Amino acid sequence: MEFDWIWITGVFEIALLTLAYYFIFRFLRGTPSAQVLTGLVLLLMFLFVATKIFHLDVLNWMLKQVSIYIAIAVLILFQPEIRRALAELGKPHMFAATDIRRSVVDQIVQAISFLAERRIGALIAIEREIGTRGIQETGVKLDSRVDSGMLASIFFPHTPLHDGGVLIRNDRIVAVSCLFPLSQSSGLAKTLGTRHRAAMGLTEETDAVAIVVSEETGTISVSFRGRLSQDLDTERLRRFLSKILLKSGPKNAWQRMMKQFDLTPGAIARSERIKQDIIDEE
């Protein structure tokens, strides 16, 4: 009887660890951190197996002793993803379809189209569930209705507030001339400018959607969940924003957690469709 209980406990522990690793890899899949985590796990597995096979007891003991420091290193390496996941669980749903009218998307698209045609650089971020109060404080606070003329005038060259990014919450422009965190990903193309890196940096740390207009080429790009989709036309931009913003979201913390790990019903299929859309748009 005691043997059966030990066997059941062991199976339960293995299943629990398997689920935990599955959730972690699922959450980090498609991000630059996934490659780092994969390399780290493979390296540790190789070292532990090698020290066991060749009876390198001292090295094996040292690996076990530094495991706590490896855990701290993982927390530092994956800090943006961990912060985003925790913020996702703690925030109430704010950006449901009832909170934003389709006309807001239309106003944003009109402004982006106007700026792109004239090759006027722009950076606009749309806040969703994770708050951006710290970023708002780096700019000038504003409380204005989202209007295409207002957005276009903000980025017009030589105006006092044209540098930096604009933050939109629901149907209001809440701050302008904001400083967004720059992405530190090593896989970014060197041709990407500061606006593109800022858009990716913000979407790596939050669930916001960031839109960029290049002042050199007039091309339109969108960043979401740390991924950049470039060379969009206005119709693709409209479809992308509508798909992300004009839909109902999860109602409670459990549903948000399941969505964050792509475990809600149909989430895997939706995730693959969004990825394919990004590939097609590129």
MARZAMI-483434 format. One record per residue: residue in one letter; y, x, z of N, C-alpha, C, O, CB in turn. Coordinates in steps of 0.05 Angstrom, whole numbers, padded with zeros to 5 digits, always signed. Each point is the difference from the previous one (the first is absolute). Glycine has a CB too. Layout:
AYXZYXZYXZYXZYXZ/...
END
This chain:
M-00024+00017+00000+00024-00017+00000+00025+00017+00000+00020-00005-00014-00045-00031+00039/E+00024+00058-00009+00023+00018+00001+00004+00014-00026+00022+00004-00009-00030+00002+00058/F-00015+00001-00063+00002+00013-00026+00013-00019-00020+00016+00009-00016-00057+00019+00027/D+00034-00053-00011+00011-00019-00019+00030-00003+00005+00015-00002-00019-00059-00023+00018/W+00052+00024+00026+00029-00002+00006+00016+00024-00010+00022-00003-00012-00034-00025+00052/I+00001+00052-00036+00013+00024-00011+00002+00000-00030+00020+00007-00011-00037+00018+00051/W-00005-00035-00053+00000-00001-00029+00021-00020-00010+00014+00006-00020-00063+00006+00019/I+00051-00035+00013+00020-00020-00007+00028+00010+00003+00018-00004-00017-00050-00032+00030/T+00037+00050+00010+00026+00011+00005+00008+00021-00021+00023+00001-00009-00030-00009+00058/G-00012+00025-00056+00005+00020-00021+00007-00012-00026+00019+00009-00014-00050+00021+00037/V+00016-00051-00031+00006-00013-00026+00028-00013+00001+00015+00002-00020-00064-00011+00013/F+00056-00003+00030+00026-00012+00002+00023+00020-00002+00020-00005-00014-00041-00030+00043/E+00017+00058-00016+00021+00021-00002+00003+00011-00028+00022+00005-00009-00033+00007+00056/I-00012-00008-00061+00002+00009-00028+00014-00020-00017+00016+00007-00017-00059+00019+00024/A+00036-00052-00004+00013-00021-00016+00030-00001+00006+00016-00004-00019-00059-00022+00019/L+00050+00029+00025+00029-00001+00008+00015+00023-00013+00022-00003-00010-00034-00020+00053/L+00001+00047-00041+00013+00023-00012+00001-00002-00031+00020+00008-00012-00036+00020+00050/T-00005-00039-00050+00000-00004-00029+00023-00019-00008+00014+00005-00020-00064+00003+00018/L+00053-00030+00016+00021-00019-00006+00028+00013+00004+00018-00004-00016-00048-00034+00030/A+00033+00054+00007+00025+00013+00005+00008+00019-00022+00022+00000-00010-00030-00004+00059/Y-00012+00020-00058+00006+00019-00022+00005-00015-00026+00017+00008-00016-00046+00026+00038/Y+00015-00056-00026+00004-00016-00024+00028-00011-00001+00014+00001-00020-00062-00013+00019/F+00058+00001+00024+00027-00011+00001+00021+00022-00005+00019-00005-00014-00035-00030+00047/I+00011+00058-00021+00020+00022-00003+00002+00009-00029+00022+00002-00011-00032+00013+00058/F-00013-00011-00060+00000+00009-00028+00011-00022-00018+00013+00005-00020-00052+00025+00029/R+00032-00055-00002+00010-00023-00016+00030-00001+00001+00014-00006-00019-00057-00019+00027/F+00054+00029+00016+00029-00002+00004+00015+00023-00014+00021-00004-00011-00030-00018+00055/L-00003+00046-00044+00013+00023-00011-00006+00004-00030+00011+00018-00013-00013+00003+00058/R-00016-00038-00056-00008+00004-00027+00024-00003-00019+00017-00018+00002-00062+00000+00009/G+00047+00037-00030+00022-00001-00019+00025+00013+00009+00020+00001-00015-00039-00042-00001/T+00020+00052+00040+00024+00014+00010-00005+00030+00000-00023+00008+00000+00035-00048+00029/P+00009+00056-00028-00004+00029+00001-00016+00009+00024-00014+00020+00000+00057-00015-00025/S-00040-00020+00047-00014+00007+00025-00030-00002-00003-00015+00013+00014+00054-00028+00012/A-00049-00002-00044-00028-00004-00004-00013+00026-00009-00022+00007+00009+00029-00055-00021/Q+00006+00063-00005-00011+00026-00009-00001+00020+00023-00020+00015+00002+00038-00024-00048/V+00002+00009+00063+00001+00018+00023-00023-00007+00019-00014+00018+00009+00064-00012-00014/L-00054-00032+00010-00020-00008+00019-00028+00006-00011-00017+00009+00015+00047-00045+00001/T-00034+00031-00042-00026+00006-00012-00006+00030+00002-00023+00008+00007+00028-00047-00038/G+00014+00056+00024-00004+00029+00002-00006+00009+00028-00016+00017+00005+00046-00012-00044/L-00015-00017+00059-00004+00008+00028-00028-00008+00010-00013+00016+00013+00062-00021-00005/V-00058-00019-00015-00026-00009+00008-00022+00017-00012-00019+00007+00014+00037-00054-00009/L-00016+00052-00031-00020+00017-00013-00001+00028+00012-00022+00011+00003+00029-00038-00045/L+00016+00038+00048+00001+00027+00012-00013+00000+00027-00016+00018+00006+00058-00008-00031/L-00036-00029+00042-00012-00001+00026-00030-00004-00001-00015+00012+00015+00058-00031+00003/M-00052+00001-00036-00029-00005-00003-00014+00026-00009-00021+00007+00010+00030-00055-00022/F+00003+00062-00007-00012+00026-00009-00002+00020+00023-00020+00013+00003+00039-00022-00049/L+00003+00011+00061+00000+00020+00022-00021-00007+00022-00014+00018+00009+00063-00009-00018/F-00051-00034+00016-00019-00008+00021-00029+00004-00010-00016+00011+00015+00049-00045+00003/V-00038+00027-00043-00027+00004-00011-00007+00029-00002-00022+00009+00006+00026-00052-00032/A+00015+00059+00016-00004+00029-00003-00006+00014+00026-00018+00016+00002+00047-00017-00042/T-00013-00006+00060-00004+00012+00027-00027-00008+00012-00011+00016+00016+00061-00015-00010/K-00059-00025-00012-00026-00008+00011-00023+00014-00014-00019+00009+00012+00039-00054-00001/I-00018+00046-00038-00022+00012-00016-00003+00029+00007-00022+00010+00003+00030-00043-00040/F+00014+00047+00038-00001+00029+00004+00002+00008+00030+00003+00024+00007+00018-00018-00052/H-00022-00026+00062-00001+00005+00029+00025+00015+00009-00002+00019+00017-00048-00020-00018/L+00073-00006-00009+00025+00013+00008+00011-00016+00024+00019-00016-00002-00009+00032-00045/D-00022-00011+00070+00005-00017+00023+00029+00003+00010+00012-00020+00008-00059+00025+00005/V+00058+00019-00015+00028+00004+00009+00019-00016-00017+00018-00013+00010-00030+00059+00007/L+00009-00044-00043+00017-00015-00018-00003-00030+00003+00019-00015-00002-00021+00053-00030/N-00023-00047+00036-00005-00028+00004+00014-00010+00026+00011-00022+00000-00055+00026-00024/W+00043+00012+00045+00013-00007+00025+00030-00001-00004+00014-00018+00011-00051+00040+00015/M+00048-00003-00042+00029+00000-00005+00009-00024-00015+00021-00011+00005-00022+00061-00005/L-00015-00059-00020+00007-00024-00015+00001-00024+00018+00017-00018-00003-00039+00038-00038/K+00003-00022+00060+00000-00023+00018+00024+00001+00018+00011-00021+00007-00061+00020-00008/Q+00059+00025+00009+00022+00002+00019+00027-00007-00014+00018-00011+00013-00043+00046+00012/V+00027-00029-00050+00026-00005-00014+00001-00028-00012+00019-00007-00014-00016+00056+00004/S-00024-00065+00014-00001-00027-00012+00024-00017+00010+00010-00016-00016-00060+00019+00013/I+00058+00001+00028+00023-00016+00010+00025+00007-00015+00017-00017-00005-00038+00014+00050/Y+00024+00029-00052+00024+00008-00014-00001-00009-00029+00021-00006-00012-00017+00046+00041/I-00028-00042-00040-00003-00011-00027+00009-00030+00000+00013-00009-00019-00051+00041+00009/A+00031-00046+00031+00008-00028+00002+00031-00003+00000+00011-00018-00012-00054+00008+00037/I+00056+00028-00010+00029+00000+00001+00012+00007-00027+00020-00012-00009-00021+00026+00057/A-00012+00005-00062+00010+00007-00027-00003-00023-00019+00018-00005-00017-00031+00052+00025/V-00008-00063-00005-00004-00024-00017+00023-00020+00005+00010-00012-00019-00060+00019+00018/L+00057-00011+00026+00021-00018+00007+00027+00009-00013+00016-00017-00009-00040+00005+00052/I+00028+00038-00043+00025+00010-00012+00000-00003-00031+00019-00008-00012-00015+00041+00050/L-00027-00026-00050-00002-00001-00029+00003-00028-00011+00013-00005-00021-00043+00045+00023/F+00018-00059+00012+00000-00028-00009+00019-00018+00015-00003-00024+00002-00044+00031-00015/Q+00068+00006+00024+00020-00015+00016+00013-00023-00016+00002-00022+00011+00006+00063+00014/P+00000-00037-00050+00013-00023-00015-00019-00024-00003+00008-00022+00004+00020+00055-00028/E-00054-00027+00017-00019-00022-00003-00005-00014+00026-00002-00025+00001-00019+00049-00039/I+00018-00009+00060-00006-00012+00026+00024-00017+00009-00003-00022+00010-00027+00061+00002/R+00055-00028-00016+00023-00016+00008+00003-00025-00016+00007-00021+00011+00015+00063+00002/R-00028-00041-00039+00001-00024-00016-00020-00021+00008+00006-00023+00001+00010+00052-00038/A-00040-00020+00044-00021-00019+00008+00007-00013+00027-00003-00024+00003-00031+00051-00027/L+00044-00011+00043+00008-00012+00026+00023-00019-00003+00001-00021+00013-00018+00062+00010/A+00036-00033-00039+00023-00018-00005-00008-00026-00013+00011-00021+00005+00019+00061-00009/E-00050-00038-00014-00010-00023-00014-00012-00020+00020+00004-00024-00004-00013+00052-00037/L-00005-00018+00061-00012-00018+00020+00020-00012+00018-00003-00023+00009-00038+00050-00011/G+00063-00013+00008+00019-00009+00020+00022-00018-00010+00015-00011+00016-00026+00052+00008/K+00014-00043-00050+00022-00015-00011-00008-00028-00007-00021-00004-00011+00041+00046-00006/P-00003-00062+00022-00005-00027-00010+00005-00001-00030+00015+00016-00011-00002-00036+00056/H-00026+00001-00058+00004-00002-00029+00028-00011-00005+00008-00020+00010-00058+00012-00017/M+00064+00022-00011+00028-00006-00005+00005-00008-00030+00019-00014-00006-00006+00044+00043/F-00030-00019-00054+00007-00001-00028-00019-00019-00015-00011+00008-00021+00029+00039+00023/A-00022-00071+00008-00017-00019-00014+00015-00013-00023+00025+00003-00002-00050-00012+00045/A+00010-00006-00059+00013-00012-00024+00022-00020+00008+00018-00005-00015-00061+00010-00009/T+00041-00017+00049+00021-00019+00009+00025+00014+00007+00021-00013+00002-00056-00017+00014/D+00035+00056-00012+00023+00015+00010+00016+00012-00023+00022+00010+00004-00046-00001+00038/I+00014-00009-00066+00014+00012-00022-00002-00018-00024-00022-00009-00007+00013+00055+00025/R+00031-00051-00030+00000-00017-00024-00005+00018-00025+00007+00023+00000+00025-00056+00022/R-00043+00021-00042-00005+00015-00025+00026+00010-00012+00000+00020-00014-00041-00048+00006/S+00063+00014+00014+00025+00009-00011+00008+00027+00011+00015+00015-00014-00001-00063+00010/V-00023+00056+00028+00006+00026+00011-00012+00022-00017+00012+00020-00007-00009-00040+00053/V-00029+00015-00054-00013+00019-00018+00015+00002-00026+00004+00021-00011-00048-00031+00032/D+00053-00013-00031+00015-00001-00025+00026+00016+00002+00007+00015-00019-00027-00060+00008/Q+00034+00043+00033+00025+00014+00004-00005+00030+00001+00015+00016-00012+00004-00054+00037/I-00041+00047-00012-00006+00028+00002-00007+00011-00028+00009+00021-00008-00026-00027+00055/V+00001-00009-00062-00008+00008-00027+00024+00002-00018+00002+00018-00016-00047-00039+00023/Q+00064+00002-00005+00024+00000-00017+00017+00025+00006+00010+00013-00018-00011-00063+00016/A+00003+00056+00028+00016+00024+00007-00013+00025-00010+00014+00018-00010+00003-00042+00051/I-00043+00027-00038-00015+00023-00009+00003+00003-00030+00003+00022-00011-00035-00026+00049/S+00029-00018-00053+00003+00000-00029+00028+00010-00008+00002+00016-00018-00035-00054+00014/F+00053+00028+00017+00028+00008-00006+00003+00030+00005+00012+00014-00017+00005-00060+00030/L-00027+00056+00009+00003+00028+00007-00016+00018-00018+00009+00022-00008-00001-00035+00055/A-00032+00005-00054-00017+00016-00018+00012+00003-00028-00001+00021-00011-00039-00036+00037/E+00051-00007-00036+00012+00001-00027+00023+00020-00001+00005+00012-00021-00018-00059+00014/R+00027+00050+00029+00024+00018+00001-00007+00027+00013+00018+00017+00005+00011-00057-00003/R-00054+00044+00005-00009+00025+00012+00015+00007+00025+00010+00022+00004-00023-00006-00049/I+00015-00036+00062+00013+00003+00026-00022+00002+00021-00016-00019+00003+00058-00006-00018/G-00043+00047+00030-00021+00004+00019+00001-00020+00023+00022-00008+00009-00022+00056-00020/A-00023-00057+00020-00001-00020+00022-00026+00004+00016-00020+00009-00010+00048-00041-00018/L-00026+00023+00053-00023+00001+00018+00002-00025+00018+00017-00002+00017-00021+00053-00018/I-00015-00070-00003+00001-00025+00015-00027-00004+00014-00021+00002-00013+00054-00022-00019/A-00033+00015+00058-00025-00005+00015+00000-00028+00011+00021-00009+00010-00024+00058+00002/I-00019-00063-00014-00003-00027+00010-00019+00000+00024-00024+00006-00003+00032-00026-00044/E+00003+00015+00070-00015+00000+00025-00020-00024+00000+00007-00022-00009+00031+00045+00033/R-00062-00018-00014-00019-00021+00002-00006-00006+00030+00016-00012+00013-00037+00025-00058/E-00001-00004+00055-00008-00006+00028+00008+00022+00020+00007-00006+00023-00044-00021-00041/I+00037+00052+00009+00006+00022+00018+00030+00005-00001+00012+00004-00021-00057+00017+00014/G+00058-00021+00031+00029+00002+00001+00010+00028-00008-00015+00020+00001+00014-00054+00035/T+00026+00035-00044+00013+00025-00009+00026+00005+00015+00019+00010-00012-00041-00015-00033/R+00023-00003+00070+00026+00002+00015+00010+00029+00001+00024+00005-00003-00038-00045+00031/G-00004+00059-00023+00008+00028+00001+00013+00010-00026+00019+00015+00001-00056-00007+00032/I+00026-00017-00055+00011+00007-00026+00027-00014-00005+00018+00012-00011-00064-00004-00007/Q+00048-00033+00027+00025-00014-00003+00023+00014+00014+00023+00000-00009-00049-00043+00006/E+00020+00055+00026+00021+00013+00016+00010+00025-00014+00021+00011+00008-00042-00029+00033/T+00007+00028-00061+00010+00024-00014+00021-00007-00021+00013+00017-00011-00057+00005+00019/G+00047-00048-00014+00019-00009-00020+00021-00017+00011+00007+00001+00023-00043+00002-00056/V+00047-00020+00015+00022-00019+00008-00012-00028+00001-00011-00009-00020+00047+00038-00001/K-00035-00041+00044-00011-00027+00002+00016-00021-00015+00025+00002-00001-00043+00011+00046/L+00003-00031-00057+00013-00021-00016-00017-00025+00003-00024+00001+00005+00042+00033-00039/D-00005-00056+00031-00014-00026+00001+00010-00017-00023+00019-00016+00003-00024+00018+00048/S-00007+00002-00073+00009-00014-00025-00024-00013-00014-00022+00011+00001+00061+00022-00005/R-00034-00055-00009-00020-00013-00016-00008+00019-00023+00017+00013-00012+00001-00059+00024/V-00043+00046-00019-00010+00016-00022+00012-00011-00026-00006-00023-00007-00037+00035+00032/D+00058+00004-00039+00013-00008-00024+00000+00024-00020+00005+00022+00008+00025-00055+00017/S-00036+00027-00050-00003+00021-00020+00026+00016-00003+00000+00024-00003-00035-00051-00020/G+00058+00012+00023+00025+00014-00003+00007+00018+00024+00010+00022-00003+00005-00060-00024/M-00022+00029+00051+00004+00016+00024-00017+00025-00001+00010+00022+00006+00001-00063+00020/L-00036+00038-00033-00018+00024-00001+00009+00020-00021+00000+00024+00005-00038-00053+00010/A+00046+00019-00038+00009+00018-00022+00026+00014+00008+00003+00024-00005-00024-00054-00029/S+00039+00016+00047+00026+00013+00008-00004+00021+00022+00015+00019+00001+00008-00061-00013/I-00043+00039+00029-00005+00020+00021-00007+00027-00012+00009+00020+00010-00025-00057+00020/F+00000+00037-00052-00009+00025-00011+00018+00011-00023-00006+00020-00012-00040-00035+00024/F+00068+00001-00017+00017+00009-00021+00011+00028+00007+00009+00004+00023+00003-00052-00036/P-00012+00067-00006+00009+00028+00007+00027+00001+00013+00019-00015-00007-00047+00031-00031/H+00031+00003+00056+00025+00006+00014+00009-00021+00020+00021+00003+00012-00008+00022-00053/T-00029-00046+00046+00007-00018+00021-00009+00012+00027-00019+00016+00000+00014-00056-00031/P+00017+00033+00053-00005+00014+00026-00029-00003+00009-00010+00018+00014+00057-00026-00002/L-00061-00013-00020-00027-00006+00011-00022+00004-00021-00022-00010+00005+00043-00021+00028/H-00016+00044-00055-00020+00001-00021-00023+00019+00006-00022-00003-00011+00058-00009-00021/D-00031+00032+00050-00021+00018+00008-00019-00013+00020+00009-00017+00016+00022+00057-00025/G-00056-00032+00009-00019-00011+00019-00013-00026-00011+00003-00007-00024+00024+00027+00061/G-00041-00033-00019-00016-00024-00008+00011-00025+00012+00014+00000+00020-00053+00029-00025/V+00031-00052-00007+00007-00026+00010-00025-00013+00012-00021+00002-00011+00058-00007-00024/L-00033-00008+00058-00022-00013+00013+00004-00031-00001+00022-00010+00007-00029+00050+00024/I-00013-00054-00039+00001-00029-00002-00021-00012+00018-00023+00009+00000+00039-00007-00048/R-00008-00022+00064-00019-00014+00017+00003-00030-00007+00021-00012+00001-00019+00047+00036/N-00025-00047-00044+00000-00028-00008+00020-00004-00023-00004+00012-00022-00009-00027+00068/D+00034+00000-00043+00019-00005-00022+00027+00013+00007+00021-00009-00011-00045-00034-00001/R+00024+00064+00029+00026+00012+00008-00001+00030-00005-00021+00013+00004+00027-00049+00031/I+00017+00047-00043+00003+00029-00001+00010+00008+00028+00021-00007+00008-00010+00008-00058/V-00028+00014+00064+00006+00006+00028+00013+00027+00004+00014+00004+00020-00053-00032-00008/A+00035+00047-00030+00012+00027+00003+00002+00014-00027-00017-00005-00018-00001+00008+00065/V+00038+00014-00050+00003+00015-00025+00005+00029+00007+00006+00007+00023+00013-00047-00047/S-00021+00058+00004+00004+00028+00004-00018+00012+00022+00009+00016+00016+00039-00022-00031/C-00073-00003+00015-00019+00008+00020-00015+00025-00009-00004+00005-00024-00001-00052+00040/L-00003+00063+00004-00016+00024-00006-00030-00006+00005-00008-00006+00022+00047+00036-00009/F-00055-00029-00034-00028-00005+00002-00015+00026+00005+00009+00021-00010-00005-00062-00021/P-00026+00040+00045-00016+00025+00004-00013+00009-00026-00010-00017-00016+00001+00003+00063/L+00010+00040-00053-00011+00010-00024-00030+00005+00003-00009+00009+00020+00053+00013-00031/S-00058-00029-00010-00029+00005+00000-00006+00030+00000+00013+00015-00014-00021-00059-00011/Q-00012+00051+00042-00008+00028+00001-00026+00005-00014-00012+00021+00003+00036-00017+00040/S-00032-00023-00060-00026+00003-00014+00002+00024-00019+00019+00003-00015-00027-00052+00019/S-00013+00065-00004-00001+00024-00017-00008-00007-00029+00003+00017-00017-00014+00010+00057/G+00002-00051-00044-00010-00007-00027+00021-00012-00018-00006-00009-00022-00037+00003+00042/L+00069+00005-00011+00021-00013-00016+00008+00019-00023+00001+00024+00004+00015-00050+00037/A-00009+00014-00063+00010+00015-00023+00027+00012+00007+00016-00012+00013-00042-00017-00045/K+00030+00054+00022+00026+00013+00006+00023-00013-00014+00023+00005+00007-00048+00037-00001/T+00019-00058-00026+00021-00013-00015+00012-00024+00015+00022-00010-00007-00044+00024-00035/L+00009-00023+00063+00010-00023+00015+00024+00009+00017+00001+00021+00013-00047-00041-00011/G+00067+00003-00003+00024+00006+00014+00000-00010+00029-00021-00009+00010+00044+00006-00053/T+00000+00006+00056+00001-00007+00029-00004-00030+00004-00013-00007+00020+00045+00045-00013/R-00021-00054-00025-00004-00029+00004-00029-00008-00001-00009-00016+00016+00054+00008-00037/H-00060+00019+00002-00029-00006-00001-00015+00009+00025-00017-00014+00010+00020+00017-00060/R+00004+00021+00059-00013+00010+00025+00007-00017+00024-00016-00004+00018+00016+00050-00038/A+00025-00055+00021+00009-00017+00022-00014-00027-00001-00008-00011+00021+00052+00034-00021/A-00048-00034-00024-00014-00025-00003-00029+00002+00010-00010-00017+00014+00040+00005-00053/M-00043+00034+00031-00028+00004+00008-00001+00006+00030-00019-00009+00014+00008+00026-00059/G+00030-00002+00056+00000+00006+00028+00003-00025+00017-00014-00003+00020+00034+00047-00030/L-00003-00063+00002+00003-00024+00015-00025-00018-00001-00008-00011+00020+00057+00013-00030/T-00061-00003-00014-00024-00018-00003-00025+00013+00012-00020-00014+00004+00041-00005-00045/E-00020+00045+00046-00022+00013+00014+00001-00007+00030-00021-00002+00013+00021+00039-00046/E+00023-00042+00044+00003-00005+00028+00002-00030+00007-00004-00008+00023+00027+00052-00019/T-00016-00061-00024+00003-00028+00005-00014-00015-00023-00011+00012-00018+00055-00006+00043/D-00044-00033-00023-00012-00016-00021+00022-00011-00019-00005-00019-00014-00033+00006+00045/A+00061+00026-00031+00022-00009-00018-00007+00006-00029-00018+00015-00006+00051-00007+00043/V-00018-00022-00055-00001+00006-00029+00026+00013-00008+00021-00010+00007-00052-00030-00015/A+00029+00063-00005+00024+00015-00008+00002+00001-00031-00019+00006-00013+00017+00021+00056/I+00026-00032-00053+00005+00001-00029+00020+00022-00006+00020+00003+00015-00029-00053-00019/V+00004+00065-00017+00016+00023-00007+00009-00002-00029-00016-00007-00017-00007+00036+00051/V+00048-00024-00039+00010+00003-00027+00009+00029-00003+00017+00010+00015-00002-00059-00018/S-00025+00063-00017+00007+00028-00005+00027+00001-00015+00004-00014-00020-00052+00027+00018/E+00066+00003+00013+00026+00003-00013-00001+00018-00024+00019+00000-00016+00003-00008+00060/E-00043+00023-00047-00003+00018-00023-00012-00015-00025+00009+00004-00022-00015+00035+00054/T-00014-00055-00027-00014-00014-00022+00003-00030+00000-00005-00013-00021-00027+00050+00022/G+00041-00048+00021+00002-00029+00002-00027-00014+00004-00001-00025-00001+00041+00028-00027/T-00061+00012+00033-00027-00013+00004-00001-00013+00028+00013+00009+00019-00034+00025-00050/I+00004-00054+00032-00004-00015+00025-00027+00007+00012-00020+00001-00014+00048-00039-00003/S-00028+00043+00043-00025+00007+00015-00001-00017+00025+00020-00009+00011-00020+00056-00029/V-00025-00053+00027-00005-00015+00024-00019+00016+00017-00021+00010-00010+00030-00054-00013/S-00004+00046+00049-00018+00012+00019-00009-00020+00020+00016-00016+00011+00007+00060-00017/F-00049-00045+00011-00012-00018+00020-00024+00013+00012-00018+00010-00014+00034-00050-00012/R-00017+00041+00053-00022+00013+00015-00003+00029-00009-00022+00011-00002-00001-00055+00007/G+00046+00057-00009+00000+00029-00006-00009+00007-00029-00004+00023-00006-00005-00016+00053/R+00006-00028-00064-00008+00005-00028+00023-00007-00018+00014-00021+00004-00062+00012+00007/L+00053+00026-00031+00023-00004-00018-00010-00009-00027-00017+00013-00012+00043+00022+00037/S-00014-00057-00035-00005-00010-00027+00025+00004-00016+00021-00011+00008-00056-00023+00009/Q+00033+00049-00039+00024+00008-00015+00002-00015-00027-00020-00011-00010+00018+00056+00033/D+00026-00043-00035+00005-00010-00027-00007-00030-00003-00014-00008-00018+00004+00053+00001/L+00019-00061+00036-00003-00029-00002+00023-00012-00016+00022+00009+00001-00047-00009+00044/D+00019-00022-00059+00021-00016-00012+00006-00023+00020-00013-00003+00020-00001+00015-00068/T+00035-00027+00042+00009-00021+00019-00021-00021+00004-00002-00011+00022+00049+00019-00036/E-00063-00015-00007-00020-00020+00004-00023+00009+00018-00009-00015+00017+00020-00003-00062/R-00019+00043+00042-00020+00011+00018+00010+00002+00029-00014-00005+00019-00006+00030-00058/L+00045-00017+00041+00013+00001+00026+00000-00027+00013-00006-00003+00024+00034+00041-00038/R-00021-00059-00001+00000-00027+00011-00028-00009+00009-00003-00011+00022+00042+00000-00052/R-00059+00017+00014-00027-00008+00007-00009+00015+00026-00013-00011+00017+00002+00002-00066/F+00018+00035+00050-00008+00016+00023+00012-00011+00025-00014-00003+00020+00009+00044-00049/L+00031-00045+00029+00014-00010+00024-00010-00028+00008-00004-00006+00023+00044+00033-00036/S-00045-00044-00007-00010-00027+00006-00027+00001+00013-00006-00015+00018+00032-00003-00057/K-00043+00036+00029-00027+00002+00010+00000+00010+00029-00016-00010+00017-00001+00019-00063/I+00035+00010+00053+00001+00011+00027+00016-00017+00019-00009-00004+00023+00005+00049-00043/L+00026-00057+00011+00018-00013+00018-00003-00030+00002+00004-00011+00022+00027+00048-00032/L-00037-00050-00012+00000-00029+00000-00029-00010+00005-00011-00014-00017+00050+00013-00015/K-00049+00007+00055-00026-00010+00007-00002-00002+00030+00016+00012+00015-00036+00009-00056/S+00002-00038+00050-00004-00004+00029-00014+00024+00012-00018+00012-00013+00016-00061+00007/G+00010+00057+00029-00013+00023+00014-00018-00009+00023-00001-00024+00005+00041+00052-00018/P-00053-00009+00026-00017-00006+00023+00017-00012+00023+00023+00008+00004-00055+00028-00018/K+00020-00053+00029+00014-00015+00021-00001+00013+00028+00017-00005+00016-00026-00035-00042/N-00011+00056+00031-00002+00012+00027-00008+00029-00002-00005+00011-00022-00008-00056+00041/A+00011+00058+00004-00005+00029+00001-00028+00007-00011-00003+00020-00014+00033-00016+00054/W-00049-00021-00034-00027+00005-00010-00001-00001-00030-00012+00018-00013-00007-00037+00055/Q+00031-00001-00054+00001-00002-00029+00015+00023-00012-00007+00010-00022+00004-00060+00025/R+00025+00059+00009+00015+00023-00010-00017+00025+00001+00001+00016-00018+00042-00038+00033/M-00058+00025+00007-00017+00024+00002-00022-00001-00022-00005+00021-00013+00013-00019+00062/M-00020-00025-00054-00020-00003-00020+00011+00006-00028-00012+00013-00017-00012-00046+00045/K+00049+00023-00032+00013+00006-00026+00006+00029-00003-00003+00011-00021+00023-00057+00022/Q-00011+00059+00021+00007+00028-00002-00024+00017-00007+00003+00021-00014+00033-00028+00048/F-00060-00001-00025-00024+00015-00007-00014-00012-00024-00023+00007-00006+00019+00005+00054/D+00017-00031-00063-00012-00012-00023-00026-00014+00006-00019+00002-00016+00041+00033-00012/L-00023-00050+00051-00025-00013+00007+00003-00030+00000-00020-00014+00007+00009+00053+00020/T+00033-00050-00035+00003-00029-00003-00016-00010-00024-00004+00016-00018+00049-00014+00040/P-00053-00027-00022-00015-00011-00023+00015+00004-00026+00023-00008-00003-00045-00025+00033/G+00009+00046-00049+00012+00005-00026+00019+00023+00000+00012+00006-00021-00017-00054+00012/A+00009+00062+00031+00019+00022+00001-00007+00023-00018+00017+00012-00012-00006-00026+00059/I-00037+00020-00048-00009+00022-00017+00007-00005-00029+00010+00017-00014-00047-00006+00047/A+00031-00036-00042+00006-00007-00027+00030+00001-00006+00009+00010-00021-00050-00038+00020/R+00057+00018+00021+00029+00001-00004+00010+00028+00000+00018+00007-00016-00014-00051+00038/S-00015+00061-00005+00009+00028+00001-00006+00014-00027+00017+00015-00010-00025-00014+00059/E-00015-00007-00060-00007+00013-00026+00018-00011-00022+00008+00016-00018-00055-00011+00033/R+00055-00030-00014+00018-00011-00020+00027+00013+00001+00012+00007-00020-00036-00051+00022/I+00034+00048+00023+00026+00012+00003-00001+00029-00009+00019+00010-00014-00009-00039+00053/K-00031+00043-00033-00003+00028-00010+00000+00001-00030+00013+00017-00013-00038-00005+00055/Q+00010-00031-00054-00001-00001-00029+00027-00006-00012+00008+00011-00021-00056-00025+00023/D+00063-00004+00011+00027-00006-00010+00018+00024+00001+00016+00005-00018-00022-00052+00034/I+00003+00063+00005+00017+00024+00003-00008+00020-00022+00018+00013-00012-00014-00020+00061/I-00030+00010-00054-00009+00018-00022+00010-00010-00027+00010+00016-00016-00050-00004+00043/D+00038-00038-00032+00009-00011-00025+00030+00004-00004+00010+00006-00022-00046-00039+00024/E+00051+00030+00020+00029+00002-00002+00009+00029-00004+00021+00005-00011-00016-00045+00041/E-00022+00059-00021+00007+00028-00004-00006+00008-00029+00004+00024-00007-00014-00015+00055/
END
